[in-house]
Amino acid sequence: MKDRFAGYDWKLVAAMATVYFVWGSTYLAIKIAVETIPPLLAAGVRFVIAGGLLYGWSRLRKEAPPRREHWPRLLLMGVLMFLICYSAVFWAEKTVPSGVASVLVAMLPAWVLILEVTVLKTQKLKFSLVAALAAGFVGVALLTEGSTSDSGAVAWLPCMAILLSEISWAVGSILSKKLTLPTSQGINAGGQMLSGGVLLLICSGLFGEWRQLQPVPPAALFAMAYLIVAGSLIAYSAFVWLLGRMSPTKVSSYAYVNPIVALGLGYLMGGEKLGANAIAGAAFVLVSVFLILSQKGSARMDAPVEQAETARAGT
């Protein structure tokens, strides 16, 4: 038995398991946090602390700081990939089940593909990719119809907010390949998180969230700590480490494993119901993502993979 596993790299297995489970579990952590903490405030605190720690650690390791011309670009990336994206996800999870939110976020590869076909003209749309996109949007329709708020009404607006936020993330992912940004992953990611986190806190204040803040229960505090330490630092470090040792296509498998983890945890630990529409919709979306990511010579996933949770969200 020992010979059977000889030479197997358990560090790779541990790192992949971390990215699979931790990022999948962040959706439930967000759900717990926003039950008592206003959503923009929760997202802002998460990324200011995580970004500050990541940036500070990178500087302690003598990595070069951003040049003056880098900061406007980091600010733009912070707007696209943190302010817009995470404000929508955190707000939506006040009503949308965490598992459903994770599946909607998994549509990111589809949006990147659509942008590359329609705007950048860098990809040609083959029949197999059309079928994959069709499956994805059928899944979204089923999820939206099957997703209900506490009042029993269809939570279509939060679902649409998540989808629009992923378009913003896709634009940022593509721009990240065009803009000159800091070469250090830690400095780049930390700068983006800090920029987006500060903007989230500013918007939180403008929307009056700070006045709504009530005493935070231990469960919400633990959820926030988990998002910062496990979601934005430990899993991100494992993700970057994996990118240096495996192909982006293999690492990107988190895109269809995270929703399965999130759906399971939401059902087992979050008391979330999984109706027939939600299960069918999730299946369609995951098949769509798998087909897009596995297409040889189709939309390149390098940008979203490298930016995936300078992250997320889980998000």
Summary of the structure (lengths in Angstrom):
residues: 315
radius of gyration: 18.8
end to end distance: 38.7
largest distance: 61.9
contacts: 1166
relative contact order: 0.23
helix: 73%
strand: 1%
